[in-house]
Amino acid sequence: MNSRTRYSAWNLLASALHGQADWAPAWRDAEPKARYDVVIIGGGGHGLATAYYLAKNHGITNVAVLEAGWIGGGNIGRNTTIVRSNYLYPESARLYDFSVRQYKQLAQELNFNIMFSQRGVMMLAHSRHDLDSQSRWANAMLSTASMPHSTRPNTQPASTARAARAVCT
Ligand SMILES: Cc1cc2nc3c(=O)[nH]c(=O)nc-3n(C[C@H](O)[C@H](O)[C@H](O)COP(=O)(O)OP(=O)(O)OC[C@H]3O[C@@H](n4cnc5c(N)ncnc54)[C@H](O)[C@@H]3O)c2cc1C
């Protein structure tokens, strides 16, 4: 029968009565066409996001995604799944921030539970080197974030340990 397309708790339960066998396949086994407007090599996170946003934001739907293995079977299917925007430089932080905002609405857009759930993250410094690089990270975040001044740690070099503690609390 393979007809169910709407992902919901109710449909999941109802489908359990049929051994979850009545879900329509999420994508079809397409026969390649003679021409495409865009051909994307690699059906990983970047390739699929490119195809999705080409269609969603630019109306370009005549797109082929060529995947050597299986869709999502590369790095994107085996990473730590930390979605964050706490990187070093303001320019890249803005890009990552933008990506995080995209993730926030993706489940609704796709009608698919992408299991995105925002939490804090605790990074432990195991060495002097870790401490230095994590305080550099923390300071970069603080200098770009809209954190109130009173909650910022002292960012002088001597305060490395304090800054690192601020990352960890
Ligand atoms: C162990 C690990 C942990 C990670 N943890 C995180 C994390 O917590 N947070 C984070 O943001 N990032 C993390 N990353 C990085 C993140 O997963 C990658 O940056 C991201 O998946 C890259 O996406 P991609 O689409 O470029 O590559 P991929 O997801 O690897 O997709 C590339 C696809 O292209 C296909 N392909 C390659 N060559 C061809 C070809 N010639 N023809 C057709 N298809 C081809 C491959 O089969 C593959 O499916 C992690 C990576 C790893 C390995």
The ligand as an SDF file (V2000), in Angstrom:
LIG
                    3D

 53 58  0  0  0  0  0  0  0  0999 V2000
   33.5070   11.9560   12.8730 C   0  0  0  0  0  0  0  0  0  0  0  0
   33.0030   13.3130   12.4160 C   0  0  0  0  0  0  0  0  0  0  0  0
   32.3910   14.1480   13.3200 C   0  0  0  0  0  0  0  0  0  0  0  0
   31.9300   15.4030   12.9090 C   0  0  0  0  0  0  0  0  0  0  0  0
   31.2330   16.1750   13.8010 N   0  0  0  0  0  0  0  0  0  0  0  0
   30.6720   17.3330   13.4120 C   0  0  0  0  0  0  0  0  0  0  0  0
   29.8350   18.0790   14.2750 C   0  0  0  0  0  0  0  0  0  0  0  0
   29.5790   17.6930   15.4080 O   0  0  0  0  0  0  0  0  0  0  0  0
   29.3150   19.2390   13.8180 N   0  0  0  0  0  0  0  0  0  0  0  0
   29.5500   19.6980   12.5490 C   0  0  0  0  0  0  0  0  0  0  0  0
   29.0440   20.7570   12.2220 O   0  0  0  0  0  0  0  0  0  0  0  0
   30.3300   19.0020   11.7090 N   0  0  0  0  0  0  0  0  0  0  0  0
   30.8760   17.8230   12.0910 C   0  0  0  0  0  0  0  0  0  0  0  0
   31.6340   17.1000   11.2090 N   0  0  0  0  0  0  0  0  0  0  0  0
   31.8510   17.6490    9.8830 C   0  0  0  0  0  0  0  0  0  0  0  0
   30.6080   17.4710    9.0030 C   0  0  0  0  0  0  0  0  0  0  0  0
   30.0550   16.1860    9.1380 O   0  0  0  0  0  0  0  0  0  0  0  0
   31.0300   17.7280    7.5660 C   0  0  0  0  0  0  0  0  0  0  0  0
   31.5960   19.0170    7.4650 O   0  0  0  0  0  0  0  0  0  0  0  0
   29.8390   17.6450    6.6240 C   0  0  0  0  0  0  0  0  0  0  0  0
   29.1500   16.4400    6.7660 O   0  0  0  0  0  0  0  0  0  0  0  0
   30.3410   17.8130    5.1940 C   0  0  0  0  0  0  0  0  0  0  0  0
   29.2320   17.6860    4.3530 O   0  0  0  0  0  0  0  0  0  0  0  0
   29.4440   17.4100    2.8400 P   0  0  0  0  0  0  0  0  0  0  0  0
   28.1090   17.3830    2.1890 O   0  0  0  0  0  0  0  0  0  0  0  0
   30.4560   18.3680    2.3140 O   0  0  0  0  0  0  0  0  0  0  0  0
   30.1760   15.9930    2.8100 O   0  0  0  0  0  0  0  0  0  0  0  0
   29.5560   14.5190    2.9810 P   0  0  0  0  0  0  0  0  0  0  0  0
   28.4560   14.4920    3.9850 O   0  0  0  0  0  0  0  0  0  0  0  0
   30.7260   13.6240    3.2240 O   0  0  0  0  0  0  0  0  0  0  0  0
   28.9170   14.2170    1.5680 O   0  0  0  0  0  0  0  0  0  0  0  0
   29.6810   14.0450    0.4070 C   0  0  0  0  0  0  0  0  0  0  0  0
   28.9640   13.0140   -0.4480 C   0  0  0  0  0  0  0  0  0  0  0  0
   29.5210   13.0450   -1.7480 O   0  0  0  0  0  0  0  0  0  0  0  0
   29.6010   11.7150   -2.2460 C   0  0  0  0  0  0  0  0  0  0  0  0
   30.6260   11.7180   -3.2860 N   0  0  0  0  0  0  0  0  0  0  0  0
   31.9420   11.9680   -3.1620 C   0  0  0  0  0  0  0  0  0  0  0  0
   32.5410   11.9270   -4.3680 N   0  0  0  0  0  0  0  0  0  0  0  0
   31.5600   11.6810   -5.2780 C   0  0  0  0  0  0  0  0  0  0  0  0
   31.5520   11.5340   -6.6810 C   0  0  0  0  0  0  0  0  0  0  0  0
   32.6740   11.6440   -7.4120 N   0  0  0  0  0  0  0  0  0  0  0  0
   30.3640   11.2630   -7.2980 N   0  0  0  0  0  0  0  0  0  0  0  0
   29.2120   11.1660   -6.5690 C   0  0  0  0  0  0  0  0  0  0  0  0
   29.1760   11.2950   -5.2230 N   0  0  0  0  0  0  0  0  0  0  0  0
   30.3380   11.5470   -4.5910 C   0  0  0  0  0  0  0  0  0  0  0  0
   29.9480   10.8900   -1.0130 C   0  0  0  0  0  0  0  0  0  0  0  0
   29.5710    9.5400   -1.1880 O   0  0  0  0  0  0  0  0  0  0  0  0
   29.1310   11.5990    0.0880 C   0  0  0  0  0  0  0  0  0  0  0  0
   27.8530   11.0230    0.2680 O   0  0  0  0  0  0  0  0  0  0  0  0
   32.1150   15.8400   11.5650 C   0  0  0  0  0  0  0  0  0  0  0  0
   32.7490   14.9810   10.6610 C   0  0  0  0  0  0  0  0  0  0  0  0
   33.1620   13.7370   11.0690 C   0  0  0  0  0  0  0  0  0  0  0  0
   33.8100   12.8020   10.0520 C   0  0  0  0  0  0  0  0  0  0  0  0
  1  2  1  0
  2  3  1  0
  2 52  2  0
  3  4  2  0
  4  5  1  0
  4 50  1  0
  5  6  2  0
  6  7  1  0
  6 13  1  0
  7  8  2  0
  7  9  1  0
  9 10  1  0
 10 11  2  0
 10 12  1  0
 12 13  2  0
 13 14  1  0
 14 15  1  0
 14 50  1  0
 15 16  1  0
 16 17  1  0
 16 18  1  0
 18 19  1  0
 18 20  1  0
 20 21  1  0
 20 22  1  0
 22 23  1  0
 23 24  1  0
 24 25  2  0
 24 26  1  0
 24 27  1  0
 27 28  1  0
 28 29  2  0
 28 30  1  0
 28 31  1  0
 31 32  1  0
 32 33  1  0
 33 34  1  0
 33 48  1  0
 34 35  1  0
 35 36  1  0
 35 46  1  0
 36 37  1  0
 36 45  1  0
 37 38  2  0
 38 39  1  0
 39 40  1  0
 39 45  2  0
 40 41  1  0
 40 42  2  0
 42 43  1  0
 43 44  2  0
 44 45  1  0
 46 47  1  0
 46 48  1  0
 48 49  1  0
 50 51  2  0
 51 52  1  0
 52 53  1  0
M  END
$$$$
